[in-house]
Amino acid sequence: MNIRRLPSGNYQIREMHNGKVYTKTVNHKPSNREATLLVAALYMKEECENKTFLIYAQRYIDIKQNVLSPSTIYCYEKILNYITESFKKIQINDITIADVQEEINDYAKSHSPKSVRNFSGFIIPVLKMFRPSMIINVTLPQKVKNEPYIPSEDDVNRLLEAAKDSRYELTLYLCCLGLRKSEIIALTNDDYEDGVLHIKSAKVSNGSEYVTKTTKTTMSNRHIAWPEYVR
């Protein structure tokens, strides 16, 4: 690092970083520590500005690693694979609303409205985190109303009877008691006491293995009375 006084009376700091010379002029003689920080701020700013969407998307996933479900992180990684290479290569400060809308439109050609919302639900938060001043208004496909079939009591009894003594019987009973698949997988003998089942954990896939975590919401941590036959 070189610090020299200019004819104007100001001081110029000069340093080479990664083969490029950076200079900073100040109106006082800086200490070596101050000079180092001032020049470092210059090249760090430039490096940040030159990073692509892909770099920031990967950083976003890393930041969220310990606060989101392993299955959510896995979904983010899958979505990242669906984003076009051309979009991933754009420098984040050069991305426009039109770029985002075009990327969503392209994905929407072969995916359901729900998938498109999940897709945009990854791209937009990445931009909001690393370009907070960017105002993002995009158009998403209209939601499709979900009208699930609700089985009658007779339907449920027929299903349980047909599944009796098969490998499906226990899972069906637990579903009838209101357990999610992830909660069923996580059950152990320690969760049962005096005729009551304590639902307090879940197991979800991170793409390569099942990971134990807390239930989906705090309200999901609950106690359920269950029949002796099922126990």
KAFENUR-V106981 format. One record per backbone hydrogen bond with DSSP energy under -0.5 kcal/mol. NH is the residue of the N-H (numbers start at 0). CO is the residue of the C=O. E is the energy in kcal/mol with one decimal. If there is no record, write none. Layout:
NH&CO&E + NH&CO&E
//
This chain:
1&13&-3.1 + 3&11&-2.2 + 5&9&-3.2 + 8&5&-2.2 + 10&25&-3.1 + 11&3&-3.2 + 12&10&-0.5 + 12&23&-3.5 + 13&1&-2.8 + 14&21&-2.6 + 16&19&-3.2 + 19&16&-1.6 + 21&14&-3.5 + 23&12&-2.2 + 25&10&-2.7 + 29&27&-0.7 + 34&30&-2.7 + 35&31&-2.2 + 36&32&-2.1 + 37&33&-2.4 + 38&34&-2.3 + 39&35&-2.4 + 40&36&-2.1 + 41&37&-1.0 + 42&38&-1.9 + 43&39&-2.3 + 44&40&-1.8 + 45&41&-1.9 + 46&42&-2.3 + 47&43&-2.2 + 48&44&-2.3 + 49&45&-1.4 + 50&47&-1.2 + 52&89&-2.1 + 53&87&-2.2 + 55&51&-1.7 + 56&52&-2.8 + 57&53&-2.3 + 58&54&-1.8 + 59&55&-2.5 + 60&56&-2.0 + 61&57&-2.0 + 62&58&-2.4 + 63&59&-1.9 + 64&60&-0.7 + 64&61&-0.8 + 66&63&-1.5 + 67&63&-1.7 + 72&68&-2.2 + 73&69&-2.2 + 74&70&-2.0 + 75&71&-2.3 + 76&72&-2.2 + 77&73&-1.9 + 78&74&-2.7 + 79&75&-2.3 + 80&76&-1.1 + 81&77&-0.9 + 81&78&-1.1 + 82&78&-1.1 + 87&83&-2.2 + 88&84&-1.4 + 89&86&-1.3 + 91&50&-2.1 + 93&90&-2.4 + 94&90&-0.6 + 94&91&-0.8 + 99&95&-1.9 + 100&96&-2.8 + 101&97&-2.6 + 102&98&-2.0 + 103&99&-2.3 + 104&100&-2.7 + 105&101&-2.3 + 106&102&-1.8 + 107&103&-2.4 + 108&104&-0.8 + 108&105&-0.6 + 109&106&-1.3 + 115&111&-2.3 + 116&112&-2.0 + 117&113&-2.0 + 118&114&-2.4 + 119&115&-2.7 + 120&116&-1.9 + 121&118&-1.3 + 122&118&-1.8 + 123&119&-2.4 + 125&121&-1.5 + 126&122&-1.9 + 127&123&-2.6 + 128&124&-2.1 + 129&125&-2.0 + 130&126&-2.6 + 133&130&-2.2 + 135&133&-0.6 + 136&134&-0.6 + 144&142&-0.6 + 146&144&-0.6 + 147&145&-0.5 + 150&148&-0.7 + 155&151&-2.2 + 156&152&-2.4 + 157&153&-2.2 + 158&154&-2.2 + 159&155&-2.6 + 160&156&-2.2 + 161&157&-2.4 + 162&158&-1.7 + 163&159&-0.5 + 163&160&-0.9 + 165&162&-2.4 + 168&162&-0.6 + 168&165&-1.1 + 171&167&-2.3 + 172&168&-2.3 + 173&169&-2.5 + 174&170&-2.2 + 175&171&-2.2 + 176&172&-1.2 + 177&174&-1.7 + 178&173&-2.1 + 183&179&-2.2 + 184&180&-2.2 + 185&181&-1.0 + 186&182&-0.5 + 186&183&-1.2 + 190&187&-1.7 + 191&188&-1.6 + 192&195&-2.4 + 195&192&-1.6 + 196&223&-3.8 + 197&190&-3.4 + 197&195&-0.5 + 198&196&-0.7 + 198&221&-3.0 + 199&197&-0.9 + 201&212&-2.5 + 202&181&-2.0 + 203&210&-2.3 + 205&208&-2.3 + 210&203&-3.3 + 212&201&-3.1 + 219&216&-0.9 + 220&217&-1.1 + 221&198&-1.5 + 221&219&-0.9 + 223&196&-2.9 + 225&194&-1.5 + 230&226&-2.0
//
